Amino acid sequence: MREFRIIQGGMGVGVSGWRLARAVAQAGQLGVVSGTALGLVLARRLQLGDPDGELRHALSQFPFREIAARLLERYYIPGGKSPDQPFRSAPMPSLPTRRAFEELSVAGNFVEVFLARRGHDHPVGINYLEKIQVPTVAALFGAMLAGVGVVIMGAGIPRAIPGALDRLAAGEAVRLPVAVRGAGPDDFATHFDPAEFCGARPPQLQRPWFVPIVSSATLANVLVRKASGRIDGLVVEAPTAGGHNAPPRGAVRLNDDGEPIYGPRDAVNFDAFRALELPFWLAGGQGAAGQLGVALEAGAAGIQVGTAFAYCEESGFPDDLKRRVLAQVRQGGARVRTDPRASPTGFPFKVLELDGTLSDPRVPEQRSRTCDLGYLRHAYVDADGALGWRCPAEPAPDYARKGGDPDDTAGRVCVCNGLSATVGLGQVRRDGTVEAALVTCGDDLAAIDRFVPPGASSYTAQHVVDGLLADAPA
């Protein structure tokens, strides 16, 4: 596996879809699909009718024909569902993992990576959140079946993932611990056996690179020393990046706008990263002019860029949203805020302030709180020792009934439904309303205007790659 100067960020739910990852890979850099909730994404896109037939083509290449047939029978709607018809529900993450959930997770990840790799011979990556633990092993297996080249993972400390990749590549069963509040670190786990899933001897798979996302050299050292297997590189992410950010080191203080204040302790220690002798890529604010050259000069292998790719023609954002945001950027009115409360994970979360979305204070107040996707739920053990699930974004009385602090629900929004709605997969509720979008991007949003060609109103992934490479020495 060669190194890349540019890694395209794996963003949101379906923002970094297969079309974007394929375009970046074809441009000679590392295209990355978002691995978040890909089973849900597949189920809902099939219900929209798969108008270009790409999903059905990928499923025709899925090694397990009976599973593909079951998924098509359950979710595919020829011509697509009507706009006022709700999506048919998909199984939620749970323990023990249900077979239907495993099948959908494996197939969803296979389809996305298969389509991203089609038509070229360049590697493709996939990005996961460590916080979403239940689908992880099945998702990895599906991505590896499709030949994924790089696995990137953030939002946590993924020490167990390298070993899981080793075992899956060898066709061996994997046990992956799941964090459960009130239980020991090894009391609960997901189990995935490739032989059991396949019903026969599993295929030997290529072990992909593993590249965790870290915010400090301290965390990088922990992973390098204590991970269950080989780490092949690092993405070093600053708090200017979109999506979830690591909290500030030390006591958390807020500025006058209620955003976390980051200080010198959060700055990148380049000497410490160079000492690890692993390739590393800088992330967060890297889309601005000249950043690739600065990163290379500091000893990095390159940069990871998300926001600039998020608004290019191939991304999963709807075209009207891209036009709206680009217009705001050109008018100087686009504002990105680091919200310390929005995400149920407890991590700070970047939101783009946009009327009619979940960053608009009026919208969450009008929404009936519900948790029906469950990817960011917290597992806990109740007073009787039984496993339960709760989410700070669910109704406060429900959260309190399950032993949670009702104050923890204040300011939370449903990230699962919000991110799904952002790419046109929002659920239709009984009153006819559709879930509102939640748009996240990095602090360097204003820099995207530089990729728009003169006289044009949009830009492509190739424009981003060319613009970024132009900032660095040949």
N, C-alpha and C positions, 0 to 999 in steps of 0.2 A: 504493500500500500504506500503510495507516494504521499508526500506532504502537500498541503494546499496553502496558498496565500489567503484565500477567502473561504470562510465557512458561512453559508447562508443560515440564519437563525431558524430554529424549529418552533414556530409561533402558534399560540392559541390552539383552538380546535378547528382544524381545517384551513387556517390561513396559509400555513406552509403545507399546501397540498402537493399532490404528485406532479401537477403541471408546473408549479414553481420549481420544485426540486429537480425535475427533468431539465428545465430550461437552464438552470444554473450549472448542472452537471455537463450539459452539452456545451456550455461556455468554458469548460475546463476547470471549474472550481467545485467545491463540495456542496452539492444540493442536498438539503435535509428536509424530510417530511416530519411534521408534528405527529408524535405517537399518542397524543392524548385522546382518549375515548374513540379510537378508530372503529371499534365494533359498533358504537352508536352512530358514527358518521356513515358507515356502510349501510346500516339498516335504514337510516333516514334518506340517504341518497337513492337507494333502491325504491323507496316509497314515492320519491319524486319522479320516478319513471326512467332513470338512467337514459336520458334522451340521446346521448351519443353512443350508447352501447359499450362504453369503456369498462364499466364495472362488470358487466356480464362476460365480456371477453376475458378479463382477469380471472373471474371465477371459473371460466371454462378451462383455465390452466392450473387451477388449484389442485394439488395432488389428491385431495379427498373428495371425490365426485358426489358421494352421498351427502356429505355436509353441505357442499355447494348447492345441491338440489333442495335441501331442507331450507336453507336461507332464502333462496329464490322463491320458494313456495310461500314462505312466511311473510316476506317483506316486499318482494317486487310487485309493483302496481303498473301494468302497461299504461302508458300515457300519463302516469303520475296521479297522485291524489288531488282532489280539489283543494283550493286554497283555504277553504273554511273547515276542512276535515283534519282532525288531529292526527299526528303520527301514531302509529301503533307502537306500544311500549316495547322496549328492549329490556332484557334482564339487567338488574343492578348488581354492582360488585357486592359480594357477601362471602362469608365463611361458614361452612366449607363452600368452595367454589362450585357453582352449578355447571353441568356439562354444556347447557345451552349458552351460558356466558363464555365459557372457554372456546367453544366453536366460533362464536361471533368475534371474539378477540383475535383468535388465530387468523381467521379469514380476513378480518378488517385490516390487520397489519400486513398480511401477504398481499392483498390487493393494492394497497397504497405503495408499497415498495416495488412490487412488480411493475406497476404503471410508471413509476418514477424512473425505473431502469430501462424501460423499453425504448429501443431505437438508438442506443449508444452503448459504449462499453466502459463508461466512466463509473467510479464508485458513487454510491448514494448513501446518505446517512439517515438516521432516525433519532428523534429527540423525545425523551421521556421525563416525567416528574417523579422523583423518588417518593414524594408525598403520596402518590397514587400507587399503592403497593399491590392490591389484590390482582389486577390484570397483568402485572409485569411479566411473569414468566411465560404465560401463554402468548402475550404480545411479542416478546422476544423470539419465541419459537416461530411465530408466523412471519416476522420480519426476516429471520434467518432462512426460512424456507424459500423466500423470494430473493435471497442473495444480498441482504443488506451488508454494506462494507464498514460502517462506523456506527456505533451506538453512543449517543451523547445523553448525559443525564444530569439534571440539576434539582434544586429545591429539596436538599437533604444531603445525607452522607451515605452514598451508595456503596458501602464496603462489600456487600455480598454479591454484587452484580458480576464482577469479573469471573468469579468461580462458577456462577450460574451459566455464563456464556460458555465456559470450558465444558461443563457437563452437557449442556444442550448440543454443543458441537459433536460430542462423543455419543449422543443418543442416550444419555443417562438421565435418570429422574432427578428433579431439583426440589429441594425444600427451601423456601424463602421466608424468613421471619417477617411477621407483620406487627407493627407497633400497636399495642392495645393499652389504653390507659387503665391503670390499676392492676396490670398483669406484668409478669417478668418479661425481659427482652426476648426470650426464646419460647414463651408459652404458647404462642399462636403462630401459625405459618400457613402459607399456601403450598400446595403440593402439585407438581406437574410431572407426569411420566410420559415422555414421547412415545414409548412403545405402547402404553395403554391408550393414548390418544389415537395413534395410528392404527391400532389393532393388529400390528405386525411389527417386524423389526424396523426401527426408525431409520431414516436416511442419515448418512454422515454429512454434516454440514460444515461450512467454512466458518471459523470463529472470527467475528468482526473485531475491529479495533474497539477499545473502550476508552472514551474520553469524557471524564466527569467535568461538570461545571463547578468551579470553586470561587470563593470570594476572597480568600486569604492564603498566604503561604503556609500558615499553621494547619489549615484544613487540608491543603494539598499534601503536606508531610504525613498527616494521619492516614490519608488514603494510600499513599505510596507504601507506607510501612505496614499497614494493617488490613489492606484490602485482601479479599480471598483469592485473588489472581492478578494477572498482569494488567497494568494501566499503561496505555499507549500514548497518552498526551493529555493536556489539560486545556480547558477554556477558562480563562481568568476574567470573571465578570464584575464590572464596576456597578455601583448602584444607579447609574444613569441608564442602564438597560431596561427594556420593556418587560412586561409581565411581572413575575414575582422577583423581588430583590431580597438579598440577605439583610437582616436587620443590622443597624450600626453596632460596632463592637463597643462594649461598655454600656453605661447607662444610656437609655434612649431618651433623647430630648427632642421636642418639636419646635419648629419655627412658627412664626405668626400665622402662617397658612395651614398649620396642623400637620406639616410634613416632617418625617424624621430628619434629624441633622446628622450628616456624616462628617467625620473629621479625619485628622492625619492617620489615625490607627486603621482607617479603612482604605488607605492608599495602597497601591500595588508595590510590593517589595521585589523589584526586579532581580536583585542579587540572589534572593532566596529561590526564586523560580528558576533562574539560570543554573543554580547549584543542583537542582533536581535532575538535570540532564535529560529532560523530556521535552518534546516540542510543546509549545503553548501558544494559544491564540488569545488576543485581547478582545473583550466584548464590552459593550456599553459605550455609546457615543462615538463609535468607530466609523460611522458613515460620513462624518464631517471631512472636509477637504484636508488632505495631508496626513491623515491618521495612519494609513498603512505604512508610510515611510517612517513615521515615529515609532510604530510597533516593531518594525524590522530593525531599526537602530537600537532598540532596547533589548534585542535578542529574541523577540518572539518569532514564531514561524509565520505569523500573519494575524488576521483579525476575523472576528465573527461579527456579522452585520445582520440585523433583523429589520429594523424600521424601514430602511430604504427599499428592501425587497417586499415589505408588506403592502406597499402601495403601487407596485408595478403591475403591469397588465396581467401577469400570470398568477398573481396571488389569489387566495380564496375570498378576499373581501369583495363584496358586490361592487360593480362599476360605479353605481351612484354614490356609494360611500367614499370610494377613492376620489371621485370628482369633488365631492363636498369638502373633504379634508384638504386636498390640494388647493382648493380655492381659499380655504381658511389660512393655509400656510402662506400663500402669496399675499394675502391681505394682512399678515402679521397677527392673526387672531387665534391661532391654534395654541392651546395650553394643555400641557401634560402635568398631571399631579401625582405625587407619590402618596397614596392613601394608606395609612397604617391600619385601617379597620376593615376595608372592603372585603378582603379575601377571608374565607373561613379557615384557611390554613394558619392564620396568624402572621404570615409573612407580609411585609409591605408590598403593595401592588400598584403598578403604574396604571392610571386611567386617563384617557383623553376626554377632556370636558367637552361634551357634545350634546346639544338639546335632543331630547327624545330617547336618550340611552340611559343606562343605569347609573351613569355619572351625573345625570341631571337629578337634583335632589327630589324633584316632584315625582319622578318615575318609580323609585323603590317604595315610596309612600303609597302609591296607588296600586302596586302589585300585591296580590295575595301570596304571602310567603308559603312556599312549598318546597320540599326536597324529594324529587321524583327521579333524579338521575344518579345521585349518590356517589360520584367519583371522589368528592372531597369530604365525605363524611368521616367522622372520627369513630374508631372502634373503642369500646370501653367495657369493663367488667362491672356489673351492678352488684348491689349488696348481697345478692344470693349467689354470686359467682357466675352468672350467665353473661354471655357475650351480647352486647347491644351496640346500636349505631345511633349517633346524633350529629347534628350539624348546626353550627352557630347561625347559619342563614335560614334555618327552618323557623316556624312560629315559636316565639319565646316560651309560651306555656308548654309546648311539647318538649322543648330543650330542657326546661326546668324539671319537668316530670321525669326525664331520663337522668337526672342528677347533675345537669349542667348549670352553671351560673347564668341566670337570665341577663345579667349585665353584659355578658360576653356576646350577646346577640345584637347589641346596639351597633348600628352602622354597617352591619354585614350585608352583602348582596349575594345573590345566587350566581356565582362565577360559572358553574356548570351550564345552567340554562342561558346565561348571558353570552358566553363565548360561542355556544352553539347557534344562538340567534344571530350573531354577528356575521356568520357565513351562510345565512339563509336557511338554517335548520331549526328555527325557533318553534317551540310547541304552540299549538292553538289550544287555548283554554275553553272551558265550558261556556263562558260569557262571550266567546268569539274573539277575544283579544289574543294577540300573538306576543310571546315573550320578547322583551326589549333587549337590544344588543348591549354588549359591554366591550368597548374598544380599548385595547391596550397598545402602547408603543413606547419607544424610548425618548429620552430627553432631547435627542438630536433630530426630532421631527422636522424642524425648520430646514435641515440640510437636504431634504429630499428634492427640493425644487431644482437643485443643481443638476439632477439627472434628466430633467425634462428637456428634450431637444428644442432649439429655437423654433417658435411657431407652432409647437405641438401642445397638446393638452394632456398627454399621458407619456409613460415611458415603459421600457421593457426591462427584464432581468439582465439582458445583454448590456443595456445602457448602464446599469448599476455596476456590473463587473468591469466594463471598460473604464468607467469613471473612477472606480476605486483603484484599479491597477495603474491608471495614469498618475496617481499620487505618489507612486513608489519608484525607486531606481529600477532600471531594467535588470 
